Amino acid sequence: MRLGIDVRYLSHGLMGGVHTYVAQFVPELLALAPEHDIFLYADSKRPFELTALPANVTLRCLPWRNQLSSLQHDFALRRVMARDRLDVVHFPANYGFGPQQARTVITLHDEINLLPLAEIVRGHRKQLGTLAMMTYLHACTRLALRHAHLVVTVSEHARRQITRYSGFDPNKIVAVPHAPTPDLRRIDDCQVLAEVRQRLGLTRPFVMADAIKNPAVLVRAWRRLPADQRQRQSIVFFSRRPDPPREVREAVSAGFAYLLIQPTRADLIALYSQAQAFVFPSLLEGFGIPILEAMTCGAPVIASDRGAIPEVAGQAAWLVDAEDDLALSRCLETLFTSPDQARQLRERGLERARQFSWTRTARRILDSYQQALSAQGSYLEAVG
């Protein structure tokens, strides 16, 4: 096959889930596919992240001049791809428009861009730029699906939701899970762990939580704990954003929580490795990669039962309703007072995380390209 992949996420200096997805599956796929001609399409905004590409791989780098360049490339890329006479093109970041002669595969990470526009913008800042970008992504995703031959997503839950909101043929939606990144591991070196605690000013044992994933229920649950446990323990919230929710700020002001803004990857791994628990009461997850991150580092996991979380966690986490602070408080108290149950939960998590790998993910994505070649037509052709 002649394969094309939009890898602009690897030339933009980005962070986050989509970047991790592209940065992990693409190298694995290149290693698995030496018999195929593969074309990678990036731009010149930042240096391309991958080096020493195999001989069967060609990198096309489009010129990037300003923010409008990204929008222009969204639609110009199909002309560049057409010259390479591709059989299959893959857009791994929720939308993309391939050349007419190629089969198009889109990774849609969740259903958010497919929701009614009013629902998408609810709860977000009503700034003009934010509204414009959400509107653009909503329109592009819906348009791209009309021309797609196959959709890859990250969980069976996401597959069902995409079917629900798009009407796309569920037989042409393939669920391929994420996996922990190779840098994740459990750190047992007491000196390393103590250095991180001292440098970050963490003086008490702690649980970890993402500051933007429904932190209010954890704060309410914490206030339900017996006073002696609240005094001995703390919460460490971490966040990629500098403006966490009000409940997090109040918990920090009250003295029972810390807030780490954009902690380094090394610090995050060290914190996971010594946390008494990782609490993830998310309201909506297409996958939930932080669950696997915590499990890989040996943190017992308590999470909500929403979205794809039960599918990802399996039997290796304690699941509670995302709004049930009483149930969450009881889980925390059990972990604090029962070392055996904490150890069992930690061991189940480590075993569960080992069931996911980026090599398996890349192999299934490569298989999806062959499935796209065998597809009878795009969604637009099927319905119209």
Sequence and secondary structure as in RCSB ss.txt:
>XXXX:A:sequence
MRLGIDVRYLSHGLMGGVHTYVAQFVPELLALAPEHDIFLYADSKRPFELTALPANVTLRCLPWRNQLSSLQHDF
ALRRVMARDRLDVVHFPANYGFGPQQARTVITLHDEINLLPLAEIVRGHRKQLGTLAMMTYLHACTRLALRHAHL
VVTVSEHARRQITRYSGFDPNKIVAVPHAPTPDLRRIDDCQVLAEVRQRLGLTRPFVMADAIKNPAVLVRAWRRL
PADQRQRQSIVFFSRRPDPPREVREAVSAGFAYLLIQPTRADLIALYSQAQAFVFPSLLEGFGIPILEAMTCGAP
VIASDRGAIPEVAGQAAWLVDAEDDLALSRCLETLFTSPDQARQLRERGLERARQFSWTRTARRILDSYQQALSA
QGSYLEAVG
>XXXX:A:secstr
 EEEEE GGGGTT  SHHHHHHHHHHHHHHHH TTSEEEEEEESSS  S  S  TTEEEEEE   SHHHHHHHHH
HHHHHHHHTT SEEEE SS     TTSEEEEE   SGGGS HHHHHTTS   HHHHHHHHHHHHHHHHHHHH SE
EEES HHHHHHHHHHH   GGGEEE      TT      HHHHHHHHHHHT  S EEEEETTSSHHHHHHHHHHS
 HHHHHH EEEEEESSSS  HHHHHHHHHTSEEEEES  HHHHHHHHHH SEEEE  S  SS HHHHHHHHTT  
EEEESSTTHHHHHTTSSEEE TT HHHHHHHHHHHHH HHHHHHHHHHHHHHHTT  HHHHHHHHHHHHHHHHH 
S  HHHHH 
